[in-house]
Amino acid sequence: MARGWESKSVESQMEDRQDEREASPARVAGRDLELERQRYSLELSRRRIQSELAATQSSLRRASLEQALKYLEGELAKLGQA
């Protein structure tokens, strides 16, 4: 009777490992999807900042927008390396 229990336990463990292997690509796809969302959001913000830069006449506002643009470009560069 103990042998039957052991074989079922081993079989269960093997199925669990197989499930983990099959779930791994989904995690990678989810991570890639999240990176794409972040990239898209940063690019939209970048376009908005560039548009505001083109329209502003205030030197203080321009300096603030230029800093924001540098930050966004840095974040986009980080995502490009990931």
N, CA, C and O atoms as a Tinker XYZ file with bonds, in Angstrom:
   328  protein
     1  N      0.808000   -1.177000    0.000000    73     2
     2  CA     0.000000    0.000000    0.000000    64     1     3
     3  C      0.866000    1.262000    0.000000    63     2     4     5
     4  O      0.494000    2.266000   -0.606000    81     3
     5  N      1.983000    1.218000    0.655000    73     3     6
     6  CA     2.879000    2.369000    0.690000    64     5     7
     7  C      3.420000    2.661000   -0.693000    63     6     8     9
     8  O      3.591000    3.824000   -1.058000    81     7
     9  N      3.692000    1.624000   -1.467000    73     7    10
    10  CA     4.233000    1.853000   -2.810000    64     9    11
    11  C      3.234000    2.595000   -3.688000    63    10    12    13
    12  O      3.624000    3.484000   -4.445000    81    11
    13  N      1.993000    2.259000   -3.603000    73    11    14
    14  CA     0.976000    2.950000   -4.389000    64    13    15
    15  C      0.908000    4.421000   -4.030000    63    14    16    17
    16  O      0.753000    5.269000   -4.909000    81    15
    17  N      1.020000    4.725000   -2.778000    73    15    18
    18  CA     0.991000    6.111000   -2.312000    64    17    19
    19  C      2.198000    6.868000   -2.830000    63    18    20    21
    20  O      2.079000    8.007000   -3.282000    81    19
    21  N      3.385000    6.222000   -2.762000    73    19    22
    22  CA     4.613000    6.868000   -3.237000    64    21    23
    23  C      4.545000    7.165000   -4.719000    63    22    24    25
    24  O      4.916000    8.258000   -5.145000    81    23
    25  N      4.082000    6.224000   -5.510000    73    23    26
    26  CA     4.045000    6.441000   -6.956000    64    25    27
    27  C      3.082000    7.566000   -7.313000    63    26    28    29
    28  O      3.335000    8.330000   -8.245000    81    27
    29  N      1.981000    7.672000   -6.575000    73    27    30
    30  CA     1.052000    8.771000   -6.845000    64    29    31
    31  C      1.670000   10.112000   -6.462000    63    30    32    33
    32  O      1.454000   11.120000   -7.135000    81    31
    33  N      2.436000   10.114000   -5.383000    73    31    34
    34  CA     3.106000   11.334000   -4.956000    64    33    35
    35  C      4.129000   11.769000   -5.996000    63    34    36    37
    36  O      4.208000   12.947000   -6.345000    81    35
    37  N      4.903000   10.823000   -6.484000    73    35    38
    38  CA     5.909000   11.128000   -7.504000    64    37    39
    39  C      5.231000   11.611000   -8.774000    63    38    40    41
    40  O      5.685000   12.567000   -9.403000    81    39
    41  N      4.150000   10.954000   -9.147000    73    39    42
    42  CA     3.413000   11.348000  -10.340000    64    41    43
    43  C      2.870000   12.776000  -10.180000    63    42    44    45
    44  O      2.917000   13.575000  -11.115000    81    43
    45  N      2.362000   13.080000   -8.999000    73    43    46
    46  CA     1.851000   14.417000   -8.717000    64    45    47
    47  C      2.959000   15.459000   -8.810000    63    46    48    49
    48  O      2.754000   16.539000   -9.365000    81    47
    49  N      4.125000   15.140000   -8.271000    73    47    50
    50  CA     5.260000   16.060000   -8.337000    64    49    51
    51  C      5.688000   16.292000   -9.778000    63    50    52    53
    52  O      6.011000   17.417000  -10.160000    81    51
    53  N      5.692000   15.235000  -10.576000    73    51    54
    54  CA     6.081000   15.372000  -11.989000    64    53    55
    55  C      5.075000   16.264000  -12.727000    63    54    56    57
    56  O      5.467000   17.084000  -13.557000    81    55
    57  N      3.784000   16.105000  -12.429000    73    55    58
    58  CA     2.776000   16.947000  -13.064000    64    57    59
    59  C      2.937000   18.406000  -12.646000    63    58    60    61
    60  O      2.777000   19.312000  -13.464000    81    59
    61  N      3.255000   18.632000  -11.370000    73    59    62
    62  CA     3.477000   19.998000  -10.888000    64    61    63
    63  C      4.638000   20.649000  -11.618000    63    62    64    65
    64  O      4.563000   21.817000  -11.999000    81    63
    65  N      5.706000   19.898000  -11.811000    73    63    66
    66  CA     6.874000   20.451000  -12.532000    64    65    67
    67  C      6.511000   20.784000  -13.966000    63    66    68    69
    68  O      6.929000   21.813000  -14.498000    81    67
    69  N      5.731000   19.914000  -14.591000    73    67    70
    70  CA     5.320000   20.153000  -15.971000    64    69    71
    71  C      4.452000   21.415000  -16.039000    63    70    72    73
    72  O      4.602000   22.229000  -16.950000    81    71
    73  N      3.556000   21.568000  -15.080000    73    71    74
    74  CA     2.713000   22.773000  -15.035000    64    73    75
    75  C      3.562000   24.024000  -14.892000    63    74    76    77
    76  O      3.282000   25.038000  -15.530000    81    75
    77  N      4.605000   23.964000  -14.057000    73    75    78
    78  CA     5.492000   25.115000  -13.875000    64    77    79
    79  C      6.215000   25.447000  -15.169000    63    78    80    81
    80  O      6.362000   26.619000  -15.518000    81    79
    81  N      6.660000   24.437000  -15.871000    73    79    82
    82  CA     7.359000   24.676000  -17.153000    64    81    83
    83  C      6.427000   25.315000  -18.172000    63    82    84    85
    84  O      6.828000   26.198000  -18.930000    81    83
    85  N      5.177000   24.859000  -18.182000    73    83    86
    86  CA     4.222000   25.414000  -19.138000    64    85    87
    87  C      3.812000   26.829000  -18.761000    63    86    88    89
    88  O      3.472000   27.624000  -19.638000    81    87
    89  N      3.836000   27.154000  -17.490000    73    87    90
    90  CA     3.449000   28.492000  -17.040000    64    89    91
    91  C      4.553000   29.517000  -17.278000    63    90    92    93
    92  O      4.271000   30.710000  -17.387000    81    91
    93  N      5.785000   29.076000  -17.358000    73    91    94
    94  CA     6.910000   29.999000  -17.531000    64    93    95
    95  C      6.789000   30.885000  -18.768000    63    94    96    97
    96  O      7.004000   32.092000  -18.655000    81    95
    97  N      6.453000   30.346000  -19.944000    73    95    98
    98  CA     6.304000   31.241000  -21.101000    64    97    99
    99  C      5.235000   32.304000  -20.890000    63    98   100   101
   100  O      5.352000   33.418000  -21.402000    81    99
   101  N      4.198000   31.964000  -20.142000    73    99   102
   102  CA     3.152000   32.958000  -19.873000    64   101   103
   103  C      3.710000   34.096000  -19.027000    63   102   104   105
   104  O      3.364000   35.257000  -19.244000    81   103
   105  N      4.572000   33.771000  -18.065000    73   103   106
   106  CA     5.180000   34.816000  -17.242000    64   105   107
   107  C      6.056000   35.719000  -18.086000    63   106   108   109
   108  O      6.044000   36.940000  -17.929000    81   107
   109  N      6.815000   35.111000  -18.982000    73   107   110
   110  CA     7.692000   35.905000  -19.858000    64   109   111
   111  C      6.850000   36.796000  -20.754000    63   110   112   113
   112  O      7.174000   37.969000  -20.941000    81   111
   113  N      5.787000   36.260000  -21.304000    73   111   114
   114  CA     4.920000   37.052000  -22.175000    64   113   115
   115  C      4.293000   38.197000  -21.384000    63   114   116   117
   116  O      4.172000   39.311000  -21.893000    81   115
   117  N      3.898000   37.929000  -20.152000    73   115   118
   118  CA     3.326000   38.971000  -19.308000    64   117   119
   119  C      4.325000   40.064000  -19.006000    63   118   120   121
   120  O      3.981000   41.246000  -18.989000    81   119
   121  N      5.577000   39.664000  -18.765000    73   119   122
   122  CA     6.635000   40.635000  -18.497000    64   121   123
   123  C      6.887000   41.487000  -19.738000    63   122   124   125
   124  O      7.044000   42.704000  -19.642000    81   123
   125  N      6.925000   40.842000  -20.901000    73   123   126
   126  CA     7.123000   41.584000  -22.144000    64   125   127
   127  C      5.979000   42.558000  -22.382000    63   126   128   129
   128  O      6.189000   43.685000  -22.831000    81   127
   129  N      4.778000   42.113000  -22.079000    73   127   130
   130  CA     3.610000   42.966000  -22.255000    64   129   131
   131  C      3.699000   44.187000  -21.336000    63   130   132   133
   132  O      3.386000   45.304000  -21.749000    81   131
   133  N      4.118000   43.974000  -20.112000    73   131   134
   134  CA     4.258000   45.087000  -19.169000    64   133   135
   135  C      5.326000   46.075000  -19.641000    63   134   136   137
   136  O      5.142000   47.287000  -19.530000    81   135
   137  N      6.430000   45.566000  -20.163000    73   135   138
   138  CA     7.473000   46.453000  -20.694000    64   137   139
   139  C      6.949000   47.272000  -21.864000    63   138   140   141
   140  O      7.253000   48.459000  -21.985000    81   139
   141  N      6.166000   46.639000  -22.720000    73   139   142
   142  CA     5.590000   47.361000  -23.859000    64   141   143
   143  C      4.626000   48.449000  -23.388000    63   142   144   145
   144  O      4.591000   49.539000  -23.958000    81   143
   145  N      3.856000   48.157000  -22.362000    73   143   146
   146  CA     2.940000   49.162000  -21.814000    64   145   147
   147  C      3.716000   50.343000  -21.257000    63   146   148   149
   148  O      3.357000   51.498000  -21.484000    81   147
   149  N      4.784000   50.045000  -20.525000    73   147   150
   150  CA     5.603000   51.121000  -19.960000    64   149   151
   151  C      6.221000   51.962000  -21.069000    63   150   152   153
   152  O      6.215000   53.192000  -21.009000    81   151
   153  N      6.753000   51.284000  -22.079000    73   151   154
   154  CA     7.382000   51.987000  -23.199000    64   153   155
   155  C      6.365000   52.884000  -23.904000    63   154   156   157
   156  O      6.653000   54.039000  -24.217000    81   155
   157  N      5.181000   52.341000  -24.147000    73   155   158
   158  CA     4.133000   53.102000  -24.828000    64   157   159
   159  C      3.752000   54.341000  -24.023000    63   158   160   161
   160  O      3.608000   55.431000  -24.576000    81   159
   161  N      3.590000   54.166000  -22.722000    73   159   162
   162  CA     3.236000   55.281000  -21.847000    64   161   163
   163  C      4.319000   56.357000  -21.860000    63   162   164   165
   164  O      4.018000   57.548000  -21.942000    81   163
   165  N      5.576000   55.932000  -21.779000    73   163   166
   166  CA     6.684000   56.896000  -21.805000    64   165   167
   167  C      6.752000   57.628000  -23.139000    63   166   168   169
   168  O      7.026000   58.828000  -23.178000    81   167
   169  N      6.505000   56.915000  -24.226000    73   167   170
   170  CA     6.555000   57.546000  -25.546000    64   169   171
   171  C      5.422000   58.556000  -25.714000    63   170   172   173
   172  O      5.613000   59.616000  -26.310000    81   171
   173  N      4.241000   58.224000  -25.184000    73   171   174
   174  CA     3.136000   59.183000  -25.241000    64   173   175
   175  C      3.473000   60.441000  -24.444000    63   174   176   177
   176  O      3.225000   61.557000  -24.900000    81   175
   177  N      4.029000   60.258000  -23.274000    73   175   178
   178  CA     4.423000   61.407000  -22.449000    64   177   179
   179  C      5.472000   62.232000  -23.158000    63   178   180   181
   180  O      5.428000   63.462000  -23.131000    81   179
   181  N      6.409000   61.562000  -23.790000    73   179   182
   182  CA     7.480000   62.257000  -24.520000    64   181   183
   183  C      6.908000   63.117000  -25.649000    63   182   184   185
   184  O      7.316000   64.262000  -25.838000    81   183
   185  N      5.956000   62.549000  -26.396000    73   183   186
   186  CA     5.339000   63.312000  -27.484000    64   185   187
   187  C      4.589000   64.536000  -26.953000    63   186   188   189
   188  O      4.638000   65.614000  -27.547000    81   187
   189  N      3.894000   64.355000  -25.827000    73   187   190
   190  CA     3.161000   65.466000  -25.233000    64   189   191
   191  C      4.123000   66.570000  -24.796000    63   190   192   193
   192  O      3.869000   67.752000  -25.027000    81   191
   193  N      5.222000   66.175000  -24.168000    73   191   194
   194  CA     6.224000   67.150000  -23.712000    64   193   195
   195  C      6.812000   67.894000  -24.915000    63   194   196   197
   196  O      6.973000   69.113000  -24.874000    81   195
   197  N      7.130000   67.163000  -25.975000    73   195   198
   198  CA     7.686000   67.803000  -27.169000    64   197   199
   199  C      6.696000   68.793000  -27.767000    63   198   200   201
   200  O      7.078000   69.869000  -28.227000    81   199
   201  N      5.429000   68.418000  -27.756000    73   199   202
   202  CA     4.390000   69.309000  -28.274000    64   201   203
   203  C      4.292000   70.577000  -27.427000    63   202   204   205
   204  O      4.181000   71.683000  -27.956000    81   203
   205  N      4.333000   70.402000  -26.116000    73   203   206
   206  CA     4.276000   71.559000  -25.222000    64   205   207
   207  C      5.523000   72.428000  -25.371000    63   206   208   209
   208  O      5.441000   73.654000  -25.293000    81   207
   209  N      6.669000   71.799000  -25.582000    73   207   210
   210  CA     7.909000   72.560000  -25.780000    64   209   211
   211  C      7.799000   73.451000  -27.009000    63   210   212   213
   212  O      8.245000   74.599000  -27.002000    81   211
   213  N      7.205000   72.912000  -28.055000    73   211   214
   214  CA     7.069000   73.683000  -29.287000    64   213   215
   215  C      6.119000   74.864000  -29.108000    63   214   216   217
   216  O      6.252000   75.884000  -29.785000    81   215
   217  N      5.166000   74.722000  -28.199000    73   215   218
   218  CA     4.148000   75.760000  -28.038000    64   217   219
   219  C      4.476000   76.789000  -26.954000    63   218   220   221
   220  O      3.931000   77.892000  -26.979000    81   219
   221  N      5.342000   76.457000  -26.016000    73   219   222
   222  CA     5.567000   77.368000  -24.878000    64   221   223
   223  C      6.483000   78.532000  -25.240000    63   222   224   225
   224  O      7.370000   78.429000  -26.087000    81   223
   225  N      6.226000   79.634000  -24.559000    73   223   226
   226  CA     7.075000   80.800000  -24.747000    64   225   227
   227  C      7.768000   81.196000  -23.454000    63   226   228   229
   228  O      8.631000   82.073000  -23.447000    81   227
   229  N      7.391000   80.552000  -22.372000    73   227   230
   230  CA     7.981000   80.849000  -21.068000    64   229   231
   231  C      9.300000   80.103000  -20.913000    63   230   232   233
   232  O      9.367000   78.891000  -21.119000    81   231
   233  N     10.346000   80.835000  -20.548000    73   231   234
   234  CA    11.648000   80.188000  -20.384000    64   233   235
   235  C     11.657000   79.247000  -19.178000    63   234   236   237
   236  O     12.335000   78.219000  -19.198000    81   235
   237  N     10.913000   79.592000  -18.135000    73   235   238
   238  CA    10.831000   78.705000  -16.962000    64   237   239
   239  C     10.111000   77.401000  -17.320000    63   238   240   241
   240  O     10.548000   76.309000  -16.956000    81   239
   241  N      9.018000   77.543000  -18.029000    73   239   242
   242  CA     8.263000   76.352000  -18.452000    64   241   243
   243  C      9.106000   75.500000  -19.392000    63   242   244   245
   244  O      9.102000   74.273000  -19.295000    81   243
   245  N      9.824000   76.146000  -20.298000    73   243   246
   246  CA    10.684000   75.426000  -21.239000    64   245   247
   247  C     11.749000   74.623000  -20.496000    63   246   248   249
   248  O     12.003000   73.467000  -20.836000    81   247
   249  N     12.372000   75.225000  -19.487000    73   247   250
   250  CA    13.404000   74.524000  -18.717000    64   249   251
   251  C     12.813000   73.305000  -18.009000    63   250   252   253
   252  O     13.429000   72.240000  -17.971000    81   251
   253  N     11.623000   73.472000  -17.453000    73   251   254
   254  CA    10.952000   72.363000  -16.776000    64   253   255
   255  C     10.624000   71.236000  -17.758000    63   254   256   257
   256  O     10.831000   70.060000  -17.461000    81   255
   257  N     10.117000   71.609000  -18.910000    73   255   258
   258  CA     9.779000   70.610000  -19.928000    64   257   259
   259  C     11.028000   69.895000  -20.452000    63   258   260   261
   260  O     10.996000   68.692000  -20.710000    81   259
   261  N     12.117000   70.635000  -20.605000    73   259   262
   262  CA    13.359000   70.009000  -21.068000    64   261   263
   263  C     13.871000   68.988000  -20.051000    63   262   264   265
   264  O     14.381000   67.935000  -20.433000    81   263
   265  N     13.737000   69.295000  -18.765000    73   263   266
   266  CA    14.133000   68.333000  -17.735000    64   265   267
   267  C     13.250000   67.094000  -17.795000    63   266   268   269
   268  O     13.735000   65.968000  -17.685000    81   267
   269  N     11.965000   67.309000  -17.968000    73   267   270
   270  CA    11.027000   66.189000  -18.066000    64   269   271
   271  C     11.359000   65.324000  -19.284000    63   270   272   273
   272  O     11.298000   64.096000  -19.221000    81   271
   273  N     11.706000   65.973000  -20.378000    73   271   274
   274  CA    12.056000   65.253000  -21.593000    64   273   275
   275  C     13.319000   64.413000  -21.388000    63   274   276   277
   276  O     13.379000   63.263000  -21.823000    81   275
   277  N     14.317000   64.982000  -20.732000    73   275   278
   278  CA    15.546000   64.229000  -20.438000    64   277   279
   279  C     15.237000   62.997000  -19.591000    63   278   280   281
   280  O     15.753000   61.909000  -19.847000    81   279
   281  N     14.393000   63.181000  -18.585000    73   279   282
   282  CA    14.023000   62.078000  -17.717000    64   281   283
   283  C     13.335000   60.972000  -18.517000    63   282   284   285
   284  O     13.683000   59.799000  -18.385000    81   283
   285  N     12.360000   61.346000  -19.344000    73   283   286
   286  CA    11.633000   60.351000  -20.138000    64   285   287
   287  C     12.558000   59.618000  -21.101000    63   286   288   289
   288  O     12.439000   58.406000  -21.279000    81   287
   289  N     13.471000   60.344000  -21.718000    73   287   290
   290  CA    14.404000   59.700000  -22.638000    64   289   291
   291  C     15.332000   58.740000  -21.894000    63   290   292   293
   292  O     15.696000   57.692000  -22.426000    81   291
   293  N     15.712000   59.093000  -20.674000    73   291   294
   294  CA    16.522000   58.186000  -19.856000    64   293   295
   295  C     15.766000   56.913000  -19.507000    63   294   296   297
   296  O     16.322000   55.816000  -19.549000    81   295
   297  N     14.493000   57.070000  -19.160000    73   295   298
   298  CA    13.670000   55.902000  -18.831000    64   297   299
   299  C     13.467000   55.020000  -20.055000    63   298   300   301
   300  O     13.482000   53.793000  -19.949000    81   299
   301  N     13.279000   55.634000  -21.203000    73   299   302
   302  CA    13.130000   54.859000  -22.440000    64   301   303
   303  C     14.431000   54.106000  -22.758000    63   302   304   305
   304  O     14.400000   52.965000  -23.217000    81   303
   305  N     15.548000   54.747000  -22.511000    73   303   306
   306  CA    16.853000   54.097000  -22.739000    64   305   307
   307  C     17.002000   52.895000  -21.822000    63   306   308   309
   308  O     17.506000   51.854000  -22.245000    81   307
   309  N     16.571000   53.021000  -20.569000    73   307   310
   310  CA    16.639000   51.891000  -19.637000    64   309   311
   311  C     15.795000   50.719000  -20.130000    63   310   312   313
   312  O     16.215000   49.566000  -20.041000    81   311
   313  N     14.606000   51.017000  -20.649000    73   311   314
   314  CA    13.747000   49.956000  -21.154000    64   313   315
   315  C     14.333000   49.308000  -22.395000    63   314   316   317
   316  O     14.128000   48.120000  -22.647000    81   315
   317  N     15.063000   50.096000  -23.165000    73   315   318
   318  CA    15.710000   49.546000  -24.352000    64   317   319
   319  C     16.787000   48.545000  -24.008000    63   318   320   321
   320  O     17.045000   47.624000  -24.783000    81   319
   321  N     17.424000   48.707000  -22.855000    73   319   322
   322  CA    18.478000   47.811000  -22.421000    64   321   323
   323  C     17.911000   46.552000  -21.786000    63   322   324   325
   324  O     18.573000   45.515000  -21.766000    81   323
   325  N     16.695000   46.632000  -21.269000    73   323   326
   326  CA    16.106000   45.497000  -20.561000    64   325   327
   327  C     15.772000   44.356000  -21.482000    63   326   328
   328  O     15.268000   43.327000  -21.032000    81   327
